Amino acid sequence: MKIGIIAHLRHPIAEPFAGGLEMHTHLLARLLRDRGHAVTVFASVHSEPALELEAICSETALAGVGTAEASDIAFFKEHHAYLSLMTDLRLRDFDVIHNNSLHYLPVTLADTLPMPMITTLHTPPFCWLESGVRLCSGKDHAFVAVSQSVAKLWNPVAKADEVILNGIDLHKFAFHPLPDDASYLVWYGRIVPEKGLHYAIEAARKIGLPLRIAGPILDQDYYRTKIAPELGADALHVGHLAHSELARLVGGARAFLCTPMWDEPYGLVVAEALACGVPVAAFARGAIPEILDESCGVLATPDDVASLADAGLAALALDRRACRRRAERVCDAGRMVDGYQALYRGMIARASGCGSNLVPMQQGEPTPPRITAYELPVRNVQQHA
């Protein structure tokens, strides 16, 4: 298949990734190419050229979403970049377009394209994207949610046609047995208020283990006022790491503390920790309960440091190989690509008027499984306090 992937433009689709969406887009494009598909990624100028990049805009790095964007020059840069792209795609020969952006224009203009398009919903509804989704009337268009949680949030606006959970490269996040000298907890992600790092620092001190912190500082005020004053020997920020370094750091930890202050749409950091064999203690928000089960994680009451500390102590006793097995079952990027590949083929077949809802598979392609919600229970410290 010839597949066009529309990325968002705030950050480059390249390592070290600014966040989970950049990593997801990069991994999806790479694995589709590895399966023999011709993939073009429409992204910002500093994205990785090896992805068969067509740069459509410089990075906009918008600070937020909402009506305040209209006064920002970056808003207009994104608007015109996507408008130009959608106009150009009418004349291109792609079999399918995968809209992986967070922008309203691609989904609004889906019905102007001669080929089918899917839009992945990576976030809860917000005003600009919601307006585009409400205007989307393309009969050859499908919505995919990255979790049951996200699908439920979008349901009043538009029903998701599929739920395909995100995945990670299990080879890049390999299993790490518990080191003999393992003596720290880990937290990693974007250092912004909604990720709740300050809760992890406080909980780690209650647990009595030092915390190692990795990730980009994307909110300087938050870092300066809430994080920097708390750093020291027992709470050390090691910087923004590439995948190989990050996997070593995470794999050497006794447990991962996950502290979202919003409904996390998926939680790639949770999947990465499990792949390394690291148990997870997490606030019970968003899709995180869909990833964890009682063999690999313990849920805590959101925004409750004492509950998180109890969850962290309980997580220390979990089996690391069980964590890896959970990742292999539900977090493998190959499963994610199977789901998207099957959806692409079905949409192409329907758009071409074929009687079957399948396009003949290429030799060697795996049979894609049906994506379903996960059924196993997860331990919750709220039930064991």
C-alpha positions as CSV (number, residue, x, y, z in Angstrom):
1,M,0.0,0.0,0.0
2,K,1.0,3.6,-0.5
3,I,0.3,5.4,2.8
4,G,0.5,9.0,3.7
5,I,0.8,9.9,7.4
6,I,-0.1,13.4,8.6
7,A,1.9,14.3,11.7
8,H,1.3,17.2,14.1
9,L,3.8,20.1,13.7
10,R,4.6,21.3,17.2
11,H,7.7,19.1,17.5
12,P,9.9,17.1,15.1
13,I,9.2,13.4,14.5
14,A,12.7,12.4,15.6
15,E,14.6,11.3,18.7
16,P,14.8,12.3,21.4
17,F,11.0,12.5,21.2
18,A,9.2,15.4,22.8
19,G,6.3,13.1,23.8
20,G,4.3,10.0,23.1
21,L,2.6,11.3,20.0
22,E,6.0,11.9,18.2
23,M,7.2,8.4,19.2
24,H,3.9,6.8,18.0
25,T,4.1,8.5,14.6
26,H,7.7,7.5,14.1
27,L,7.2,3.9,15.1
28,L,4.0,3.5,13.0
29,A,5.8,4.8,9.9
30,R,8.9,2.7,10.5
31,L,7.1,-0.5,11.0
32,L,4.8,0.0,8.1
33,R,7.8,0.5,5.9
34,D,9.5,-2.6,7.3
35,R,6.4,-4.5,6.1
36,G,7.0,-3.4,2.6
37,H,4.5,-0.4,2.4
38,A,5.5,2.9,0.7
39,V,5.1,5.5,3.5
40,T,5.4,9.3,3.3
41,V,5.3,11.3,6.5
42,F,4.1,14.9,6.3
43,A,5.7,16.6,9.3
44,S,7.8,19.5,10.4
45,V,11.2,20.3,9.0
46,H,13.5,18.8,11.6
47,S,11.8,15.4,11.5
48,E,13.8,12.3,10.6
49,P,14.5,12.3,6.8
50,A,14.7,8.4,6.8
51,L,10.9,8.4,7.3
52,E,10.5,9.5,3.7
53,L,9.7,13.0,5.1
54,E,7.9,15.7,3.2
55,A,8.3,18.7,5.4
56,I,5.3,21.0,5.3
57,C,6.1,23.5,8.2
58,S,8.7,24.5,10.7
59,E,8.1,23.4,14.3
60,T,5.4,25.5,15.9
61,A,5.8,24.4,19.5
62,L,2.5,25.9,20.6
63,A,2.2,26.2,24.4
64,G,-1.4,25.1,24.7
65,V,-4.7,24.5,22.9
66,G,-7.7,26.7,23.0
67,T,-9.0,30.0,21.7
68,A,-5.8,31.9,22.7
69,E,-4.1,30.2,19.8
70,A,-5.8,32.5,17.4
71,S,-3.5,35.3,18.4
72,D,-0.4,33.3,17.9
73,I,1.5,33.3,14.6
74,A,2.1,29.6,15.0
75,F,-1.7,29.0,14.7
76,F,-1.7,30.5,11.3
77,K,1.5,28.6,10.2
78,E,-0.2,25.3,11.1
79,H,-3.5,26.4,9.4
80,H,-1.9,27.2,6.1
81,A,0.5,24.2,6.2
82,Y,-2.4,21.8,6.6
83,L,-4.6,23.6,4.1
84,S,-1.9,23.5,1.5
85,L,-1.3,19.8,2.2
86,M,-4.9,18.8,2.0
87,T,-5.2,20.6,-1.3
88,D,-2.1,18.9,-2.7
89,L,-3.3,15.4,-1.5
90,R,-6.3,15.7,-3.9
91,L,-3.8,15.2,-6.8
92,R,-1.7,12.5,-5.2
93,D,-2.0,8.7,-5.7
94,F,-2.0,7.5,-2.1
95,D,-4.1,4.4,-1.3
96,V,-4.9,5.8,2.2
97,I,-4.2,8.8,4.4
98,H,-3.6,8.4,8.1
99,N,-4.3,11.6,10.0
100,N,-2.1,11.5,13.1
101,S,-2.3,15.2,13.8
102,L,-4.2,17.1,16.5
103,H,-5.4,19.7,14.0
104,Y,-8.9,20.4,12.9
105,L,-8.2,21.0,9.1
106,P,-7.3,17.5,8.0
107,V,-10.4,15.9,9.5
108,T,-12.6,18.8,8.3
109,L,-11.4,18.3,4.7
110,A,-11.4,14.5,4.7
111,D,-14.4,14.4,2.3
112,T,-12.5,16.4,-0.3
113,L,-9.9,13.6,-0.8
114,P,-10.2,10.9,-3.5
115,M,-8.8,8.3,-1.2
116,P,-10.0,7.1,2.3
117,M,-8.6,8.6,5.4
118,I,-8.5,7.6,9.1
119,T,-8.1,10.0,12.0
120,T,-6.6,8.7,15.2
121,L,-7.9,10.4,18.3
122,H,-5.0,10.7,20.7
123,T,-6.5,13.2,23.2
124,P,-9.7,13.9,24.9
125,P,-11.9,16.4,23.0
126,F,-10.7,20.1,22.9
127,C,-12.4,22.9,21.1
128,W,-10.4,23.2,17.9
129,L,-10.2,19.5,17.1
130,E,-13.8,18.9,18.2
131,S,-15.0,21.5,15.8
132,G,-13.3,19.7,12.9
133,V,-14.6,16.3,14.0
134,R,-18.1,17.6,14.1
135,L,-17.7,18.9,10.5
136,C,-16.2,15.6,9.2
137,S,-18.7,14.0,6.8
138,G,-16.5,11.9,4.7
139,K,-18.1,8.5,3.9
140,D,-14.6,7.1,3.3
141,H,-13.3,8.2,6.7
142,A,-12.9,6.3,10.0
143,F,-12.1,7.4,13.6
144,V,-9.7,5.3,15.7
145,A,-9.4,5.8,19.5
146,V,-6.1,4.9,21.2
147,S,-8.0,3.5,24.2
148,Q,-11.5,2.7,25.4
149,S,-11.1,5.7,27.8
150,V,-10.6,8.0,24.8
151,A,-13.4,6.5,22.8
152,K,-15.8,7.1,25.7
153,L,-14.7,10.7,26.0
154,W,-15.3,11.3,22.3
155,N,-18.6,9.3,22.1
156,P,-20.8,12.4,22.6
157,V,-19.0,14.0,19.6
158,A,-18.3,11.1,17.3
159,K,-18.3,7.4,17.8
160,A,-14.9,5.7,17.3
161,D,-15.1,3.0,14.5
162,E,-12.2,1.1,16.1
163,V,-10.1,1.1,19.3
164,I,-6.5,0.2,18.6
165,L,-4.3,0.7,21.6
166,N,-0.9,2.2,21.0
167,G,2.2,0.0,21.1
168,I,5.9,0.2,21.7
169,D,9.0,-1.4,20.2
170,L,9.6,-4.2,22.6
171,H,13.2,-4.7,21.3
172,K,14.2,-1.1,22.2
173,F,12.7,-1.6,25.7
174,A,14.2,-5.0,26.5
175,F,13.6,-7.0,29.7
176,H,15.9,-6.2,32.6
177,P,16.2,-8.6,35.6
178,L,16.3,-6.8,38.9
179,P,19.9,-5.7,39.3
180,D,21.6,-6.7,42.6
181,D,22.3,-3.1,43.4
182,A,18.8,-1.8,42.4
183,S,18.2,1.1,44.8
184,Y,16.0,3.7,43.0
185,L,12.6,4.4,41.7
186,V,12.1,6.1,38.3
187,W,9.8,8.8,36.9
188,Y,10.0,10.0,33.3
189,G,8.0,12.0,30.8
190,R,7.4,15.6,29.8
191,I,8.1,17.8,32.8
192,V,4.8,19.8,32.7
193,P,2.2,20.3,35.4
194,E,-0.3,17.8,34.1
195,K,2.3,15.0,34.4
196,G,2.4,15.5,38.2
197,L,6.2,15.0,38.8
198,H,5.9,16.8,42.2
199,Y,3.7,14.0,43.5
200,A,6.3,11.4,42.5
201,I,9.1,13.2,44.3
202,E,7.0,13.4,47.5
203,A,5.9,9.8,47.3
204,A,9.4,8.5,46.7
205,R,10.5,10.2,49.9
206,K,7.7,8.5,51.8
207,I,8.7,5.1,50.3
208,G,12.3,5.8,51.3
209,L,14.0,5.3,47.9
210,P,15.7,7.9,45.7
211,L,14.0,8.9,42.5
212,R,15.7,9.3,39.1
213,I,13.9,11.6,36.8
214,A,14.2,11.8,33.0
215,G,12.4,14.0,30.4
216,P,12.4,17.3,28.7
217,I,11.5,20.5,30.6
218,L,8.6,21.9,28.6
219,D,7.2,24.2,31.3
220,Q,10.0,26.4,32.7
221,D,7.8,28.0,35.4
222,Y,6.6,24.7,36.7
223,Y,10.2,23.3,36.8
224,R,11.6,26.4,38.5
225,T,8.9,26.8,41.2
226,K,7.8,23.2,41.9
227,I,10.6,20.8,40.8
228,A,14.0,22.4,41.0
229,P,13.7,23.3,44.7
230,E,13.0,19.6,45.5
231,L,16.0,18.2,43.6
232,G,19.0,16.7,45.3
233,A,20.7,13.4,46.0
234,D,17.3,11.7,46.5
235,A,15.6,13.3,43.5
236,L,17.9,13.7,40.5
237,H,17.0,14.9,37.0
238,V,19.3,13.2,34.6
239,G,18.0,15.0,31.5
240,H,16.2,14.2,28.3
241,L,17.4,10.8,27.1
242,A,17.4,8.9,23.8
243,H,15.7,5.5,23.8
244,S,18.8,3.4,24.5
245,E,19.8,5.5,27.6
246,L,16.2,5.7,28.8
247,A,15.7,1.9,28.6
248,R,18.8,1.4,30.7
249,L,17.6,3.9,33.3
250,V,14.1,2.5,33.5
251,G,15.3,-1.1,33.5
252,G,17.6,-0.5,36.5
253,A,14.7,0.8,38.6
254,R,12.8,-1.1,41.3
255,A,9.5,0.5,40.2
256,F,8.0,3.3,38.1
257,L,5.8,6.0,39.6
258,C,3.3,7.3,37.1
259,T,1.4,10.5,38.2
260,P,-0.9,11.9,35.6
261,M,-3.1,14.8,36.7
262,W,-5.5,14.3,33.7
263,D,-7.2,11.4,32.0
264,E,-4.1,10.0,30.2
265,P,-5.2,8.9,26.7
266,Y,-2.9,5.9,26.7
267,G,0.3,6.0,28.7
268,L,3.3,4.9,26.6
269,V,5.6,5.3,29.6
270,V,3.6,2.7,31.4
271,A,4.0,0.3,28.5
272,E,7.8,1.0,28.3
273,A,8.3,0.3,32.0
274,L,6.4,-3.0,31.8
275,A,8.5,-4.0,28.8
276,C,11.7,-3.5,30.8
277,G,10.1,-5.7,33.6
278,V,9.6,-2.8,35.9
279,P,6.4,-2.8,38.1
280,V,4.2,0.3,38.0
281,A,2.5,2.3,40.7
282,A,0.1,4.8,39.0
283,F,-2.7,7.2,39.6
284,A,-5.9,5.5,38.3
285,R,-6.7,7.8,35.5
286,G,-7.6,7.5,31.8
287,A,-6.4,4.5,30.0
288,I,-3.8,3.4,32.5
289,P,-6.1,0.8,34.1
290,E,-6.5,-0.7,30.6
291,I,-2.8,-1.4,30.4
292,L,-2.1,-2.6,33.9
293,D,-3.4,-5.7,35.6
294,E,-2.8,-7.1,39.1
295,S,0.3,-9.0,38.0
296,C,2.3,-5.8,37.0
297,G,0.8,-2.7,38.6
298,V,-0.9,-1.1,41.5
299,L,-3.4,1.8,41.1
300,A,-3.5,4.7,43.5
301,T,-6.1,7.3,44.3
302,P,-5.4,10.3,42.0
303,D,-3.6,13.2,43.5
304,D,-3.1,11.4,46.8
305,V,0.6,11.1,47.8
306,A,0.0,8.7,50.6
307,S,-2.0,6.4,48.3
308,L,0.8,6.5,45.7
309,A,3.4,5.7,48.3
310,D,1.4,2.7,49.4
311,A,1.0,1.6,45.8
312,G,4.8,2.0,45.2
313,L,5.6,-0.2,48.2
314,A,3.2,-2.8,47.0
315,A,4.6,-2.7,43.5
316,L,8.1,-3.5,44.7
317,A,6.9,-7.0,45.4
318,L,5.6,-7.7,41.9
319,D,7.3,-10.2,39.6
320,R,9.3,-8.5,36.8
321,R,8.8,-11.3,34.3
322,A,5.1,-11.0,34.8
323,C,5.5,-7.3,33.9
324,R,7.3,-8.2,30.7
325,R,4.6,-10.8,29.8
326,R,1.9,-8.2,30.2
327,A,3.8,-5.9,27.8
328,E,4.2,-8.6,25.2
329,R,0.5,-9.4,25.4
330,V,-1.0,-5.9,25.2
331,C,1.8,-3.3,24.4
332,D,3.5,-4.8,21.3
333,A,3.7,-2.3,18.4
334,G,3.3,-5.3,16.0
335,R,-0.2,-5.8,17.3
336,M,-0.9,-2.1,16.8
337,V,0.3,-2.1,13.2
338,D,-1.7,-5.3,12.5
339,G,-4.8,-3.4,13.6
340,Y,-4.1,-0.4,11.4
341,Q,-3.1,-2.5,8.4
342,A,-6.4,-4.4,8.5
343,L,-8.3,-1.1,8.8
344,Y,-6.4,0.4,5.8
345,R,-7.2,-2.6,3.7
346,G,-10.9,-2.7,4.6
347,M,-11.3,1.0,3.9
348,I,-9.5,0.7,0.5
349,A,-11.7,-2.2,-0.5
350,R,-14.9,-0.4,0.5
351,A,-13.8,2.8,-1.3
352,S,-13.1,0.9,-4.5
353,G,-16.5,-0.8,-4.4
354,C,-15.2,-4.3,-3.9
355,G,-17.7,-6.9,-2.5
356,S,-15.2,-8.1,0.1
357,N,-14.0,-6.0,2.9
358,L,-10.5,-7.2,2.5
359,V,-7.7,-6.3,0.2
360,P,-5.4,-9.3,-0.7
361,M,-2.6,-9.4,1.9
362,Q,1.1,-9.2,0.9
363,Q,3.0,-12.4,1.2
364,G,4.3,-12.9,4.7
365,E,2.0,-10.4,6.4
366,P,0.5,-11.7,9.7
367,T,-3.2,-12.2,10.1
368,P,-4.4,-9.2,12.2
369,P,-6.2,-9.9,15.5
370,R,-9.4,-8.1,16.5
371,I,-8.6,-5.4,19.0
372,T,-10.7,-5.7,22.2
373,A,-10.8,-4.1,25.6
374,Y,-8.6,-5.8,28.2
375,E,-10.4,-7.9,30.7
376,L,-7.9,-8.7,33.5
377,P,-8.4,-7.0,36.9
378,V,-5.8,-4.6,38.4
379,R,-4.9,-4.4,42.0
380,N,-5.9,-1.1,43.6
381,V,-4.4,0.2,46.9
382,Q,-7.8,1.8,47.5
383,Q,-9.1,-1.7,48.1
384,H,-6.1,-2.7,50.3
385,A,-5.6,0.3,52.5
